[in-house]
Amino acid sequence: MIMSKILKHTVAFAFLFFASFCISFADEVEHTHLETGNQLYNEKKFEDAELEYRKAKEAKHESEMANFNIGDALYKQGKYKEAAEYFDNLTREDLDDMTKSAAYHNLGNALLKQQQYNTSIEAYKNALKINPDDNEARYNLEYAKAKLLEQQQQNKDKNKDQDQDKKDQEKKDQQNKDKQDKKDQQNKDDQQDKKDQQNQEQKDQDKKGDKDKQQQNQEQKDKKEQENQDQQQGEQNKDQKEQENQDQQQGEQNKDKKGDKDKQKPQRKKNEISKQDAERMLKALENQEKKIQQKIKFKKGKKGEKVNIEKNW
């Protein structure tokens, strides 16, 4: 029983000694990397310093100093967003007042660089609540407030300019729309005019075609009538010619017959007057004598003179 108790005490002592040794070794590794990081930080080798601080954190995960220094190194490299995340996480840890106040202070600086003035103002206020003697935090607070007012004025002016730009753009868009609508209407009117002109031309062409067709039909009709008239005239001429031929033939036949008849009649002697010619001459003389007697009577009734008349027969 005694040996068992001694063994237990020996194991417990060995465990405590090993744990103390590991803790001391981790603290030593952390301390070494922190010192190396600080030296590089002072030499403004911020990226190399960050690596050393991260090694210190690996050696001791809960190292507040390593996390704080990583945030500082990131801030110096211009990595303000990552630095703000480290400082914000530190403000949630159970830290002593000076460390927590410094964390809020540096958080305010990182937010100020990102122009997040409202949140930076809150960070400076928290730093001053913990440490009212932090004059740099107080100065930065007033600076952040001034920058916030300036930002608000700029935003106001920007919004005003944006509103004016929006109005100008709307006016320009309306003008472009009106111009385009006018152009579209003009194109529409031109197309309608062109269509109307084409329709009118087509109508005139159709009308002309109908007129030409009517004229052509009339010409064909006139031509046909002329052909019929020519044909009738030709037939009439043919009939007339045939009649003339028949008349000529009949005349020739009559002439032949008359010649034959004359041949059958006895020939008259030269200076011999036919009975019929004598009767006609006698009748003509009688008529002439009657006219002369009438003239004589007229003269007698006018002058009362006697006129001797000689007869030629």
Summary of the structure (lengths in Angstrom):
residues: 313
radius of gyration: 76.8
end to end distance: 231.0
largest distance: 236.6
contacts: 762
relative contact order: 0.03
helix: 86%
strand: 0%
